[in-house]
Amino acid sequence: MTYVSPFGDMDSEHEWPNALCLSREHCVNASDETIGEFHAGALALIDAGIPQPAFFLARQLAELSLKALVGPGQSFNHDLGKLLAHLQDSGDDLFAGGEEQRLVVEFVRDLYARDPKGDQGRYATTTGGALSLATVCCAEPLLFRRYVDLLFGYTQERLGKVGQKV
């Protein structure tokens, strides 16, 4: 059997029905699309009962969302704590004191507390060799889904406002 790559090059036409568009080259807003896909992926994994990848995608969603709020040119690696601190120090709306913001911040802090280095859920073990997510037993699916939705909705609302400044 000959190997046929499932990936099309940017300079080729593809005729596959329902092709999975991987490139961000031609997106209207690459950040929004990527955040949207991580949101959809996390929800699909939660709904399918696939826990560790769901945690990883939710944490990745949090990271990408905070980085979008911080804006380009900042380097925080995978450190949700530093991202939150930067947003708080800069007086960002995320820390304006509303209930929705408070819940988003607490959810991100919870993800950060359970995975400070961003390496849990991605592999079976951490970079230090400990079993991944060994301190977390399980997640309540509906609540987990609710917070993933809340984070995504808040971020989308904020990103939409950024482009509408007068």
C-alpha positions as CSV (number, residue, x, y, z in Angstrom):
1,M,0.0,0.0,0.0
2,T,1.3,3.4,-0.9
3,Y,1.2,6.2,1.6
4,V,-0.9,9.1,0.6
5,S,-0.6,12.2,2.8
6,P,-3.9,13.4,4.2
7,F,-2.5,17.0,4.2
8,G,-2.8,19.3,1.2
9,D,-0.2,21.9,0.5
10,M,-1.1,25.5,0.4
11,D,-0.4,25.8,-3.3
12,S,-2.7,22.9,-4.3
13,E,-6.4,22.7,-4.7
14,H,-8.2,20.1,-2.6
15,E,-11.4,18.5,-3.6
16,W,-12.2,16.6,-0.4
17,P,-15.7,17.0,1.0
18,N,-15.6,18.4,4.5
19,A,-11.9,19.1,4.4
20,L,-10.3,20.1,7.7
21,C,-8.7,23.5,7.2
22,L,-5.6,23.5,9.3
23,S,-3.8,26.6,8.1
24,R,-4.4,30.0,9.6
25,E,-2.9,31.7,6.5
26,H,-6.3,32.8,5.1
27,C,-8.3,33.3,8.2
28,V,-10.1,36.5,8.7
29,N,-9.1,36.3,12.4
30,A,-6.7,33.5,13.1
31,S,-6.9,34.0,16.9
32,D,-10.7,33.8,17.0
33,E,-10.7,30.7,14.9
34,T,-8.1,28.9,16.9
35,I,-9.8,29.8,20.2
36,G,-13.1,28.6,18.7
37,E,-11.7,25.3,17.7
38,F,-10.1,24.6,21.1
39,H,-13.5,25.5,22.7
40,A,-15.3,23.1,20.4
41,G,-12.7,20.4,20.9
42,A,-12.8,20.7,24.7
43,L,-16.6,20.5,24.7
44,A,-16.6,17.5,22.3
45,L,-14.1,15.7,24.6
46,I,-16.1,16.5,27.7
47,D,-19.3,15.3,26.1
48,A,-17.6,12.1,24.9
49,G,-16.2,11.4,28.4
50,I,-12.5,11.7,27.3
51,P,-11.1,13.4,30.4
52,Q,-7.4,14.0,30.1
53,P,-7.4,15.5,26.6
54,A,-10.5,17.6,27.6
55,F,-8.5,19.0,30.5
56,F,-5.6,19.7,28.2
57,L,-7.7,21.5,25.6
58,A,-9.6,23.5,28.3
59,R,-6.2,24.7,29.7
60,Q,-5.0,25.5,26.2
61,L,-8.2,27.4,25.6
62,A,-7.5,29.4,28.8
63,E,-3.9,30.1,27.7
64,L,-4.9,31.2,24.2
65,S,-7.8,33.3,25.5
66,L,-5.6,35.2,28.0
67,K,-2.9,35.7,25.4
68,A,-5.5,37.2,23.1
69,L,-6.6,39.6,25.8
70,V,-3.0,40.5,26.6
71,G,-2.3,41.2,22.9
72,P,0.7,40.5,20.7
73,G,4.3,41.0,21.6
74,Q,4.1,39.5,25.1
75,S,5.9,36.3,26.1
76,F,4.5,34.3,29.0
77,N,5.1,30.8,27.6
78,H,2.5,28.5,29.2
79,D,2.3,30.4,32.5
80,L,-1.4,31.2,33.3
81,G,-0.4,32.7,36.6
82,K,1.9,35.3,34.9
83,L,-0.8,36.0,32.3
84,L,-3.4,36.6,35.0
85,A,-1.0,38.8,36.9
86,H,-0.2,40.9,33.9
87,L,-3.9,41.4,33.1
88,Q,-4.6,42.3,36.7
89,D,-1.6,44.7,37.0
90,S,-2.7,46.4,33.8
91,G,-6.2,47.0,35.1
92,D,-7.8,44.7,32.5
93,D,-11.6,44.3,32.4
94,L,-11.2,40.7,33.4
95,F,-10.6,42.0,37.0
96,A,-13.4,44.6,36.9
97,G,-15.2,42.7,39.6
98,G,-18.3,41.3,37.8
99,E,-19.6,37.9,38.5
100,E,-18.8,36.5,35.1
101,Q,-15.2,37.9,35.2
102,R,-14.8,36.4,38.8
103,L,-15.8,33.0,37.6
104,V,-13.6,33.1,34.6
105,V,-10.6,34.1,36.7
106,E,-11.3,31.4,39.3
107,F,-11.6,28.8,36.6
108,V,-8.3,29.8,35.0
109,R,-6.7,29.9,38.5
110,D,-8.1,26.4,39.1
111,L,-6.6,25.1,35.8
112,Y,-3.3,26.8,36.7
113,A,-3.2,25.3,40.2
114,R,-3.7,21.8,38.8
115,D,-1.2,22.3,36.0
116,P,1.2,25.2,36.5
117,K,3.7,24.2,33.8
118,G,1.1,23.3,31.1
119,D,2.4,19.8,30.7
120,Q,-0.4,17.8,32.4
121,G,-3.0,16.1,30.3
122,R,-0.8,16.4,27.2
123,Y,1.2,13.3,28.1
124,A,0.8,10.4,30.5
125,T,3.6,11.9,32.7
126,T,4.8,15.4,33.4
127,T,8.2,16.7,32.2
128,G,9.4,15.7,35.7
129,G,8.2,12.1,35.3
130,A,5.2,12.3,37.7
131,L,2.0,10.8,36.5
132,S,-0.1,13.4,34.8
133,L,-3.0,15.0,36.8
134,A,-2.2,12.7,39.7
135,T,-3.7,15.2,42.2
136,V,-7.0,15.5,40.3
137,C,-9.5,12.6,40.6
138,C,-12.1,13.6,38.1
139,A,-14.2,16.5,36.8
140,E,-18.0,17.1,37.0
141,P,-18.9,17.2,33.3
142,L,-21.7,19.8,33.3
143,L,-19.8,22.2,35.6
144,F,-16.6,21.7,33.6
145,R,-18.5,22.4,30.4
146,R,-20.2,25.4,31.9
147,Y,-16.8,27.0,32.8
148,V,-15.3,26.2,29.4
149,D,-18.3,27.9,27.8
150,L,-18.1,30.9,30.2
151,L,-14.4,31.4,29.4
152,F,-15.0,31.1,25.7
153,G,-18.0,33.4,25.7
154,Y,-16.2,36.1,27.8
155,T,-13.2,36.0,25.5
156,Q,-15.3,36.2,22.3
157,E,-17.2,39.1,23.7
158,R,-14.0,40.9,24.6
159,L,-12.3,40.2,21.3
160,G,-15.4,41.5,19.5
161,K,-15.3,44.7,21.5
162,V,-11.6,45.2,20.6
163,G,-12.4,45.6,17.0
164,Q,-15.3,48.0,17.6
165,K,-13.5,50.8,19.5
166,V,-14.6,54.3,18.5
